[in-house]
């Protein structure tokens, strides 16, 4: 009985201590620094967050909701397995930060002393990369219908660059986030014949005769990618000495994927770029492993897909960006080493179409010729998938959300002597033979 009494007394004391601790947590001293670090990038006027969280007056009405979201690990969005890989742009909260937010709410969400508040962050209105050196806006407004299938729309925008440019940061600003499903911005160098029939500055929907031609267009005619936009995407900002290359006289090709949402809408997306100020020693390229030959049977709850991309020359991997559609279930990246073994780079157990993020490696990875980037994933085409538009459908590769894609994009930094991604894919030396070993966690 004595031991039981001591334990009960100890538990009671801990409960009282926790209650007292929650009373001492205040917004300005404890909560506002967390919001600055993890939330205000999106939760401020003009950004994707539905409400601003810059000050106490704005945050207080959402206190209970904030507690629910952080306990469920829905906010900040970071839908990956934190035990696999380390990423420089990890938005997730530490356990201590979660406990602080919960204690603040449980203690009555008190404001505290405004003198305890951290210095407000300085934001450039309309941009996260800072004031752009150049803004490129669609020359035309796109009218998006209330319903129906909307083919990919392309807008060719001449840069009028009279000299080569190195882009160190780039950000996409959709004119209407509610209908922009995603957008890809390709660099079309002078003399390139892809989309030659498109008139600069005008919206263009290509006439497609077969699946191969459609895939070529989706892939940008093989041209380099400047940047990609998806919901929640962090703008690209590469380290000093690294940048993307835009040859003089190039065009930027906006590839816009719109999704009807029941209301007619208008869009005029733009992007901003910051040019490198320091000498560039490495060229950044966006590559990808993909599979476009799958057929997902009706009702299949766990249809597995794999793909690989060879590493043909020396490079440094700097980020990962997976892409699927509504039936996506999970996604993984492996690096297949020269001895045939593999290293797990990334693991997402529950795909979320609404948060397609670019995951920046905390420690870039040196890639050697002969290595491979191997991706694996699964689709849920069953009625149990709440996002599934039609469990009775046989699903193949396609551009629309009710079709599917399976792409594992990754950014690499390479020697500036490579002309483009096609040049990089051509080995400059014979590739070593790598033993075939099933990647870790194989299916």
C-alpha positions, 0 to 999 in steps of 0.5 A: 500500500505504501508503494502504491501511495507513493506512486499515486502521489508522484503521478499527482505531483507530475500532473500538477507540474504539467498543469503549472507548466502549461499555464506558463506557456505564452504566445509571444515567448514560446509559440510565436518563434515556432510559428515563425520557423515552421508556419509563417512561410505559408500562413501569411497574406497571399500565401497558400495557408488559409489563414495568417498566423503572424500575430496573437490576434490572428493565431488565437482563434485557431488555437484548438485547431492548431493543437489537433493538427500538430498532434495528428502530424498533419501540420506542418506538412511533412508526409514522409518517414522521418527515420529515413534520410535527413532533409535540410527543409524538414518542416516537421516539429520536434516533440518539444515544439509539439508539447509547447503548442499543446501546453499553450492551448491547454493553458488557455492560449495566453498572450503573455508579454509582447516584449517577449516576442521575437523580432518579426520576420521580414517578408517580400510581399508576393515572394519567398525567394526575395525580390526577383531580378526578373518576373515572367508572367503569362502574356495571356489570361487562361480561362478555365472552365467549370468542368470537363477535361482540360488538356495541358496548355502551353505558353511559349514566352521568349526570354530575349536574353542576349547572353547566357544566364545562370538562375540561382533561385526561382519561384512560381506564383499561380494566379489561381491556386484552386485550378492550377494542379501543377506546372512545369517550366521548360528551357527551350534553347534557340533552334529547338523544334519542339512546339515549333507551331506554337505562337509565342505569347499565345495559349497553345494545346498541341494536336496529339496523334499518339501516346508517344507524341503526348509523352514527348510533350509531357516530357518537354521535348527532352529539354531541361526543366527550370522549375516545377510547381505543385501545391506546397512546393518550396521555391528552388534556391540553390547554394552559391556556385550552383545554378540552372543554365539558360542559354541566350535566346532561349524561350521559357515554355509554361506547361500548365495542368489545370483541373476544373473545380466546379466553378469557372476560373481565370489564371495568369501564373508568373514566375520570378528568378534571381540570377547567380551573383557569384561564379557558377562552378556546378550546373543543376539539372532535374532528372527522373526515373519513371514508369509509363508502362503500367496497367492498374487493374480495377479494384487493386488495393496495392498495385506495385510499380518500379523504375530506375534511372542510370547514373552515367557520369559523376554528379552530386544529388541534392534533392528528391521530388516524387510524383503520382496522382489520386491513386498513389499509395506509397513511394520510396527512393533507393540508391543502387551502389556499385557493388549492387547493394542499395541505400534507402534514401526516402520513404513515404508510407502514405502518399498525399496529392495535396503536398507534393514537396521537393525534399532537399538533402541535408548532406548531398550525395556523390553519385558515381557512373554505374550507380542507379536511382531506383524508385518503387511505389504502389497504387490503391485503385480500391473503393477504400481509397477515398480519393479514387475517382473510379475503382472500376476503371483500368488505369494507365499512364496519362496526364489527367488526375484520374489517370496516373503517373509514376516519376521520381524526379531528382536534382543533381549538380554536375560539371558546367561542361555538360550542355544539357540533360541529354548530354549528361545521359551520354557516358563519357567513359565506359560504365562499370558492370554493377551486380544485380541485387534486389534493392532493400525492402524489395517487393 
